[in-house]
């Protein structure tokens, strides 16, 4: 759904989605901030975020729980490794 897409938040920040995973009935994504106008991706900083549907609109929020973030990061990276090996 979101993998390999660029999502824009609040009209001022854009993120490239590397991978997505479902965990406990929620969707999480691995992203990097990007600048669409300059065709640049910040590949030095990755962000794990939760995708939330509110009033028919998609919203993205950063994870505040470190343990959850570690679990989701492990799942996302494992999925990426598995797909590269396939």
C-alpha positions, 0 to 999 in steps of 0.5 A: 500500500505505502511501500516505495511511495512518498508521503507528505505531512502537513504540507511541509515534510515528505517521507520516502517509505522503504517498508511497511509491516502490520503488528498487533492490528496496526500498520508501521512504516520505515521512512526517511525524510526527503525533498521532492523538489531537489530529488534528495533522500536523507539516507542517514536517518531512518524513522519508524512511524505508525500509520493511523486513519482518522476521519478518513484521512491518513496520519503518521505519528512517531513511536514514543515507546522505545520497546515497541520501536525496537520490535517494529524496527526488527520486523521491518528490517527482517522483512527487507532482508527476506525480500532481498533474498527472495 
